[in-house]
Amino acid sequence: VADAFEVIDMLSGSELERVVAKHRPHIIVPEIEAIRTEKLAEFEAQGIQVVPTAKATHLTMNRDAIRDTARDVLKLKTPKYAYATSEKELAEAAKKIGFPSVVKPVMSSSGKGQSVMKSAGDVPASWKYAVEGMRGDTRKVIVEEFIKFELEITLLTIKQKKGPTLFVKPIGHRQERGDYMESWLPAKMSPARLKKAQAMAKKVTDYLGGSGLFGVEFFITGSDVYFSELSPRPHDTGMVTLISQDLSEFELHLRAVLGLPIPEITYLGASASAVILADREATRLSFNGVDKALSGKFTEVR
């Protein structure tokens, strides 16, 4: 439990400055998309460690910035995509990309505001849903080609202060409407495609710099690997690591941030994780069937 806390508007540069000046942290770990990332560069210049770096946080908090960097700077293979700042622009962009296509706010997380458009008739509803799910103060969406993938994976990539870049075994995951539903480790994929994904993950995390754990998402097709997204921190699909191995994604992140050694990751066998999504707002909550869930060996409820 934290020794102190502040409730502020994270998009307010002056509020961020006030809190940092008051508490004088050694390390800042951004854990939200809607934050004034330009301020982090100023804190970094003052000698404060920003995890993983201010540049990484700025690029990854904005889907357009990280996607453009991956495609145009690092030359990674990505789905075709375009941007829109209005319903009219979305209709035009979707016409160029083709249907079906995926719409996401450039700033959001956990699938908020994400939808699939199957025809031009879906544009108004997709625009409205994206605007409702946006974070921050940017009214902008990305519309991308729908990739018919065999597998969607998260490759947890650990960038160490002193030591080589490490990878957790590939985590397969399933999403519905952009929301994480379940993940499993290890995901079955060919050694060649895994090697390609690892090389892409290393290339992008080397460019972003710093230290810590990154959740790098890929689409795996029958013949290729597409870069999808990147989070500069532990990932929801990586919650399976709480049971799959001795060092969870959270401990791996902590060790990397603090420059502590990671001699080996010991896996305990094939593992899976499923999330229970709330279907309504509530002040009181209860779960049924916990006894059944825990009757199997090697199961845990978190």
PEVENTA-V207482 format. One record per residue. N is the residue number from 1. RES is the residue in one small letter. PHI is phi in degrees with one decimal (* if undefined). OMEGA is omega in whole degrees, 0 to 359 (NA if undefined). D_LAST is the distance of its C-alpha to the last C-alpha in Angstrom with 2 decimals. Layout:
# PEVENTA-V207482
n: {N;N}
res: {RES;RES}
phi: {PHI;PHI}
omega: {OMEGA;OMEGA}
d_last: {D_LAST;D_LAST}
This chain:
# PEVENTA-V207482
n: {1;2;3;4;5;6;7;8;9;10;11;12;13;14;15;16;17;18;19;20;21;22;23;24;25;26;27;28;29;30;31;32;33;34;35;36;37;38;39;40;41;42;43;44;45;46;47;48;49;50;51;52;53;54;55;56;57;58;59;60;61;62;63;64;65;66;67;68;69;70;71;72;73;74;75;76;77;78;79;80;81;82;83;84;85;86;87;88;89;90;91;92;93;94;95;96;97;98;99;100;101;102;103;104;105;106;107;108;109;110;111;112;113;114;115;116;117;118;119;120;121;122;123;124;125;126;127;128;129;130;131;132;133;134;135;136;137;138;139;140;141;142;143;144;145;146;147;148;149;150;151;152;153;154;155;156;157;158;159;160;161;162;163;164;165;166;167;168;169;170;171;172;173;174;175;176;177;178;179;180;181;182;183;184;185;186;187;188;189;190;191;192;193;194;195;196;197;198;199;200;201;202;203;204;205;206;207;208;209;210;211;212;213;214;215;216;217;218;219;220;221;222;223;224;225;226;227;228;229;230;231;232;233;234;235;236;237;238;239;240;241;242;243;244;245;246;247;248;249;250;251;252;253;254;255;256;257;258;259;260;261;262;263;264;265;266;267;268;269;270;271;272;273;274;275;276;277;278;279;280;281;282;283;284;285;286;287;288;289;290;291;292;293;294;295;296;297;298;299;300;301;302}
res: {v;a;d;a;f;e;v;i;d;m;l;s;g;s;e;l;e;r;v;v;a;k;h;r;p;h;i;i;v;p;e;i;e;a;i;r;t;e;k;l;a;e;f;e;a;q;g;i;q;v;v;p;t;a;k;a;t;h;l;t;m;n;r;d;a;i;r;d;t;a;r;d;v;l;k;l;k;t;p;k;y;a;y;a;t;s;e;k;e;l;a;e;a;a;k;k;i;g;f;p;s;v;v;k;p;v;m;s;s;s;g;k;g;q;s;v;m;k;s;a;g;d;v;p;a;s;w;k;y;a;v;e;g;m;r;g;d;t;r;k;v;i;v;e;e;f;i;k;f;e;l;e;i;t;l;l;t;i;k;q;k;k;g;p;t;l;f;v;k;p;i;g;h;r;q;e;r;g;d;y;m;e;s;w;l;p;a;k;m;s;p;a;r;l;k;k;a;q;a;m;a;k;k;v;t;d;y;l;g;g;s;g;l;f;g;v;e;f;f;i;t;g;s;d;v;y;f;s;e;l;s;p;r;p;h;d;t;g;m;v;t;l;i;s;q;d;l;s;e;f;e;l;h;l;r;a;v;l;g;l;p;i;p;e;i;t;y;l;g;a;s;a;s;a;v;i;l;a;d;r;e;a;t;r;l;s;f;n;g;v;d;k;a;l;s;g;k;f;t;e;v;r}
phi: {*;-63.8;-75.8;-153.1;-149.1;-133.8;-110.4;-138.1;-83.2;-69.2;-86.8;-91.4;-61.1;-67.9;-67.8;-59.7;-62.6;-62.4;-66.4;-66.1;-65.4;-73.2;-96.3;46.0;-72.0;-82.8;-132.7;-115.6;-115.3;-65.8;-135.4;-154.3;-73.7;-81.9;-142.4;-75.4;-67.8;-60.2;-65.2;-62.0;-64.1;-66.1;-64.5;-62.6;-64.9;-82.0;98.7;-85.9;-75.7;-103.3;-98.0;-77.9;-153.2;-63.8;-61.4;-61.2;-63.6;-62.5;-68.5;-83.8;-72.7;-122.0;-56.9;-66.9;-66.4;-71.6;-67.4;-63.3;-63.6;-61.1;-79.0;-88.6;-92.7;-94.1;59.2;-84.6;-75.0;-130.9;-61.6;-64.6;-153.6;-150.4;-116.3;-147.8;-118.1;-155.7;-62.7;-63.8;-64.2;-63.7;-62.3;-66.5;-64.9;-64.2;-63.2;-71.3;-73.3;97.2;-112.1;-71.2;-141.8;-106.6;-113.4;-139.4;-63.1;-68.6;-127.0;-170.5;-154.8;52.1;77.3;-61.3;78.7;-94.0;-152.2;-111.0;-99.0;-96.0;-156.4;-59.8;-66.7;-86.8;-59.0;-56.7;-67.2;-66.4;-63.3;-60.2;-65.4;-64.6;-62.8;-66.0;-96.7;-71.8;-112.3;74.7;-124.4;-112.9;-89.6;-150.1;-123.8;-110.2;-115.4;-130.6;-56.5;-82.7;-88.2;-81.7;-89.6;-82.4;-155.2;-114.9;-125.6;-111.6;-108.2;-71.5;-116.5;-107.2;-97.1;-93.0;-70.1;-130.0;143.8;-72.1;-67.9;-112.3;-129.1;-78.8;-53.1;-60.7;-107.5;-78.8;-146.3;-122.2;-122.2;-130.1;52.7;82.1;-94.5;-66.1;-109.5;-157.6;-144.3;-145.1;-142.3;-86.8;-80.3;-81.3;-152.1;-69.3;-56.2;-65.6;-73.3;-63.8;-60.8;-64.9;-63.7;-63.3;-64.7;-67.5;-63.7;-66.2;-62.4;-73.5;-73.6;-62.1;-66.5;-75.1;78.5;75.6;-143.6;139.5;-101.4;-116.3;-99.3;-104.6;-99.9;-134.9;-98.8;-110.5;-104.2;-62.2;-128.9;-150.6;-127.2;-113.2;-70.7;-111.8;-148.2;-148.5;-115.7;-87.0;-174.3;-51.1;-117.2;-59.3;-65.3;-79.3;-63.2;-60.2;-68.0;-65.9;-125.7;-83.7;-158.4;-76.0;-110.4;-69.9;-59.1;-71.1;-69.4;-62.2;-61.9;-60.8;-61.7;-65.2;-62.0;-88.3;72.4;-89.8;-69.1;-125.0;-67.0;-167.2;-107.3;-101.0;-91.2;-103.0;123.0;-57.7;-139.5;-146.6;-138.6;-129.8;-102.1;-101.3;-87.8;-67.8;-106.4;-162.2;-77.8;-153.6;-99.2;-121.5;-141.5;-144.3;-121.2;-101.5;81.7;-64.4;-63.3;-67.8;-61.6;-90.7;-76.9;-80.4;-70.1;57.6;-114.2;-142.0;-110.7;-111.3}
omega: {183;177;181;176;177;173;184;170;185;177;179;179;182;178;177;182;181;182;180;179;182;187;177;181;172;184;174;180;179;187;181;181;186;180;181;190;179;180;182;178;178;179;179;179;178;179;178;178;174;186;353;171;178;179;181;181;181;183;186;177;182;184;181;183;183;180;178;179;181;184;191;183;186;177;176;179;178;171;174;182;175;182;177;178;177;179;180;179;179;179;180;181;181;178;179;184;182;180;355;176;184;178;178;170;179;177;176;175;177;174;181;177;184;178;177;177;180;179;181;180;181;187;182;182;180;179;181;182;179;180;180;183;182;170;178;185;181;178;184;178;172;175;187;176;177;181;177;185;174;188;173;183;166;176;178;187;185;179;184;174;180;180;183;173;181;178;168;177;185;180;174;177;178;178;171;183;178;181;178;180;181;176;182;184;0;173;181;177;184;177;181;181;176;179;179;179;179;179;179;180;179;181;183;180;174;180;182;174;179;180;181;181;178;172;183;184;179;167;178;177;180;185;187;179;179;172;180;183;179;173;182;186;175;192;181;180;180;178;176;180;176;181;187;190;182;179;179;179;181;178;178;178;181;180;181;180;183;180;178;185;173;186;182;172;182;182;185;180;180;186;178;180;176;183;174;182;176;179;177;174;180;177;177;187;173;180;175;173;180;179;178;181;184;181;177;178;175;175;177;172;180;NA}
d_last: {17.69;20.67;24.14;25.43;24.66;26.87;26.64;28.94;29.85;28.65;31.47;34.03;35.55;37.25;34.10;32.31;35.50;35.66;32.12;32.68;36.10;34.78;31.88;33.42;30.30;30.77;27.99;26.81;23.58;23.76;20.45;21.94;24.55;26.82;28.40;32.07;31.83;35.58;35.09;32.80;35.85;37.83;35.31;35.25;39.06;38.91;37.19;33.56;31.08;29.30;26.34;27.23;30.58;31.98;33.47;30.24;28.45;31.42;31.66;28.03;27.48;30.25;29.96;33.77;34.27;31.96;33.18;36.82;36.34;34.88;37.71;40.69;40.26;38.31;39.69;36.41;36.42;34.63;34.92;37.94;37.12;38.85;38.19;39.10;39.43;40.68;40.57;43.98;42.91;39.86;42.27;44.53;41.78;40.37;43.93;44.22;40.85;41.24;39.04;36.29;34.83;31.55;31.58;29.17;29.73;30.57;28.15;24.76;21.26;18.56;21.48;22.88;26.50;26.54;28.63;30.96;34.66;36.61;39.93;41.78;41.14;37.44;38.29;38.51;35.15;33.41;35.06;34.09;30.41;30.36;32.02;29.53;26.58;28.31;27.25;29.88;33.55;34.41;35.51;35.36;33.77;33.77;34.89;34.44;35.62;33.35;32.82;32.77;30.33;29.39;26.09;24.11;22.48;20.84;22.55;20.76;23.92;24.19;27.38;28.37;30.91;32.69;32.13;31.83;29.35;26.53;24.53;21.25;21.97;22.07;18.96;19.96;18.43;19.30;19.74;21.27;23.37;22.00;18.37;15.81;14.90;14.00;14.83;16.10;17.68;20.59;22.26;25.72;28.46;31.88;32.44;34.91;32.56;29.80;32.51;33.59;30.12;29.77;33.25;32.47;29.24;31.25;34.08;32.11;30.08;33.38;34.94;32.24;32.45;30.67;27.72;23.99;21.63;22.50;20.82;23.96;23.97;26.71;28.23;29.61;32.66;35.01;37.14;35.46;32.59;32.12;30.43;28.27;26.30;24.97;22.43;23.37;19.85;16.40;15.80;13.21;14.24;13.74;9.94;10.90;12.41;9.36;10.45;13.96;15.77;16.55;16.60;13.72;15.14;14.52;16.58;19.08;19.58;20.13;22.56;24.44;24.80;26.10;28.25;26.75;27.35;25.12;27.17;25.07;21.74;21.17;19.47;18.10;19.08;18.39;14.73;13.12;10.21;10.49;9.62;10.39;13.14;14.66;18.30;19.78;19.84;18.97;19.01;17.43;14.41;13.44;11.83;14.04;13.75;10.66;13.37;14.54;11.34;11.09;14.87;15.03;15.34;13.00;9.97;6.40;3.80;0.00}
